[in-house]
Amino acid sequence: MSYSIDLSGRVAFVTGASSGLGAQFARTLSRAGAAVVLASRRVEKLKDLRARIEAEGGDAHVLELDVTSIDSIRAAVAHAETEVGSIDILVNNSGVSTTQRIQDVTEEDYDFIFDTNVKGAFFVAQEVGKRMLARARGAAPGTYTGGRIINIASMAGLKVLPQIGAYAMSKAAVVQMTKAMALEWGRFGINVNAICPGYIDTEINHHHWQTEQGQKLVQMLPRKRVGSPEDLDALIVLLASSQSHFINGAVIAADDGFGV
Ligand SMILES: NC(=O)c1ccc[n+]([C@@H]2O[C@H](COP(=O)([O-])OP(=O)(O)OC[C@H]3O[C@@H](n4cnc5c(N)ncnc54)[C@H](OP(=O)(O)O)[C@@H]3O)[C@@H](O)[C@H]2O)c1
């Protein structure tokens, strides 16, 4: 006997699917049976991913999305629902980071991080959430199966680390946003949870692991290793599935024990 999770018939909307964690989340949800909408600014990268997913027999769609623009968010979500179907699963993953001491953070750095990680994530979740709410209330057509919103926060949202103070502040906001949405939307069958990954080797930090400072950081980690995007596969599938109906407002660290 084996345990399996099947997402067939579900539509998953993944922001920041052009690289790193988002690309892997999309591939994994597709392998679990979901139709996936790949959304971000670098459309050529999304098309490459769509080709890889289709080669595996999956159903993938590409949409241009800039989460710093509310118009772009509204257009992309509307387009996804018209072209692919009601969004059942949102992976709210787009994010950016900068590295500098607190005293060196400029207004430009601050806006760059907060416009994407906080304002962008909020309005993407709000736009998708509004549609899930409408379906839950029976006001919109479609068979409602419950919504799943998975916000990608960070271990830095729970534990402050040097030189990424503004990023840590932005991810702490994502943690509280997750709880606020879970509280208001839970009774409509919409589960909102956050994953707080530890260090995972992706475009956002790949260059860092080659530097002396990066190597020193790895030595400080409990198991002296950095993760790879596949390390979150099981968690994303669980949180996207109906089997996670009793998990709402959870902030789940997947950081190899760094936060303890
Ligand atoms: N890697 C880690 O160690 C780690 C740890 C904790 C949390 N995280 C979080 O995980 C998420 C994914 O990061 P990653 O490591 O996979 O980094 P990544 O490879 O740099 O991916 C970031 C993604 O965000 C998208 N993005 C950035 N600005 C955007 C915008 N304005 N509109 C739409 N999409 C935008 C990018 O797509 P386009 O450039 O195509 O728009 C890209 O696909 C982020 O929220 C990050 O903070 C990562």
The ligand as an SDF file (V2000), in Angstrom:
LIG
                    3D

 48 52  0  0  0  0  0  0  0  0999 V2000
   16.5650   30.5400   -2.3520 N   0  0  0  0  0  0  0  0  0  0  0  0
   16.4690   30.7210   -1.0590 C   0  0  0  0  0  0  0  0  0  0  0  0
   17.4060   30.4240   -0.2990 O   0  0  0  0  0  0  0  0  0  0  0  0
   15.2200   31.2750   -0.4530 C   0  0  0  0  0  0  0  0  0  0  0  0
   15.0720   31.1860    0.9370 C   0  0  0  0  0  0  0  0  0  0  0  0
   13.9200   31.6810    1.5140 C   0  0  0  0  0  0  0  0  0  0  0  0
   12.9400   32.2570    0.7360 C   0  0  0  0  0  0  0  0  0  0  0  0
   13.1150   32.3440   -0.6150 N   0  0  0  0  0  0  0  0  0  0  0  0
   12.0270   32.9590   -1.3760 C   0  0  0  0  0  0  0  0  0  0  0  0
   11.6130   32.0830   -2.3930 O   0  0  0  0  0  0  0  0  0  0  0  0
   11.0520   32.8300   -3.4780 C   0  0  0  0  0  0  0  0  0  0  0  0
   11.6970   32.3730   -4.7830 C   0  0  0  0  0  0  0  0  0  0  0  0
   13.0720   32.7410   -4.7480 O   0  0  0  0  0  0  0  0  0  0  0  0
   14.2000   31.9220   -5.5220 P   0  0  0  0  0  0  0  0  0  0  0  0
   15.2030   31.5220   -4.5200 O   0  0  0  0  0  0  0  0  0  0  0  0
   13.5970   30.9060   -6.3980 O   0  0  0  0  0  0  0  0  0  0  0  0
   14.8600   33.1140   -6.3520 O   0  0  0  0  0  0  0  0  0  0  0  0
   14.9020   33.4120   -7.9210 P   0  0  0  0  0  0  0  0  0  0  0  0
   15.4060   32.2360   -8.6690 O   0  0  0  0  0  0  0  0  0  0  0  0
   15.6360   34.7080   -8.0300 O   0  0  0  0  0  0  0  0  0  0  0  0
   13.3710   33.6180   -8.2970 O   0  0  0  0  0  0  0  0  0  0  0  0
   12.6530   34.7760   -7.9930 C   0  0  0  0  0  0  0  0  0  0  0  0
   11.4350   34.7990   -8.8900 C   0  0  0  0  0  0  0  0  0  0  0  0
   10.6720   35.9620   -8.5800 O   0  0  0  0  0  0  0  0  0  0  0  0
   10.2220   36.5150   -9.7790 C   0  0  0  0  0  0  0  0  0  0  0  0
   10.0140   37.9450   -9.6460 N   0  0  0  0  0  0  0  0  0  0  0  0
   10.8550   38.8850   -9.1600 C   0  0  0  0  0  0  0  0  0  0  0  0
   10.3130   40.1190   -9.3000 N   0  0  0  0  0  0  0  0  0  0  0  0
    9.0900   39.9320   -9.8940 C   0  0  0  0  0  0  0  0  0  0  0  0
    8.0650   40.8130  -10.3240 C   0  0  0  0  0  0  0  0  0  0  0  0
    8.1660   42.1450  -10.1750 N   0  0  0  0  0  0  0  0  0  0  0  0
    6.9560   40.2890  -10.8890 N   0  0  0  0  0  0  0  0  0  0  0  0
    6.8400   38.9500  -11.0530 C   0  0  0  0  0  0  0  0  0  0  0  0
    7.7680   38.0700  -10.6610 N   0  0  0  0  0  0  0  0  0  0  0  0
    8.8980   38.5600  -10.1020 C   0  0  0  0  0  0  0  0  0  0  0  0
   11.3220   36.2270  -10.7970 C   0  0  0  0  0  0  0  0  0  0  0  0
   10.7220   36.1500  -12.0980 O   0  0  0  0  0  0  0  0  0  0  0  0
   10.9630   37.2040  -13.3020 P   0  0  0  0  0  0  0  0  0  0  0  0
   12.3320   37.7850  -13.1310 O   0  0  0  0  0  0  0  0  0  0  0  0
   10.7810   36.3710  -14.5250 O   0  0  0  0  0  0  0  0  0  0  0  0
    9.8600   38.2060  -13.1370 O   0  0  0  0  0  0  0  0  0  0  0  0
   11.8100   34.8520  -10.3560 C   0  0  0  0  0  0  0  0  0  0  0  0
   11.1320   33.8390  -11.0430 O   0  0  0  0  0  0  0  0  0  0  0  0
   11.2930   34.2980   -3.1570 C   0  0  0  0  0  0  0  0  0  0  0  0
   10.1250   34.8690   -2.5980 O   0  0  0  0  0  0  0  0  0  0  0  0
   12.4040   34.2440   -2.1140 C   0  0  0  0  0  0  0  0  0  0  0  0
   12.3960   35.3700   -1.2730 O   0  0  0  0  0  0  0  0  0  0  0  0
   14.2180   31.8670   -1.2270 C   0  0  0  0  0  0  0  0  0  0  0  0
  1  2  1  0
  2  3  2  0
  2  4  1  0
  4  5  1  0
  4 48  2  0
  5  6  2  0
  6  7  1  0
  7  8  2  0
  8  9  1  0
  8 48  1  0
  9 10  1  0
  9 46  1  0
 10 11  1  0
 11 12  1  0
 11 44  1  0
 12 13  1  0
 13 14  1  0
 14 15  2  0
 14 16  1  0
 14 17  1  0
 17 18  1  0
 18 19  2  0
 18 20  1  0
 18 21  1  0
 21 22  1  0
 22 23  1  0
 23 24  1  0
 23 42  1  0
 24 25  1  0
 25 26  1  0
 25 36  1  0
 26 27  1  0
 26 35  1  0
 27 28  2  0
 28 29  1  0
 29 30  1  0
 29 35  2  0
 30 31  1  0
 30 32  2  0
 32 33  1  0
 33 34  2  0
 34 35  1  0
 36 37  1  0
 36 42  1  0
 37 38  1  0
 38 39  2  0
 38 40  1  0
 38 41  1  0
 42 43  1  0
 44 45  1  0
 44 46  1  0
 46 47  1  0
M  CHG  2   8   1  16  -1
M  END
$$$$
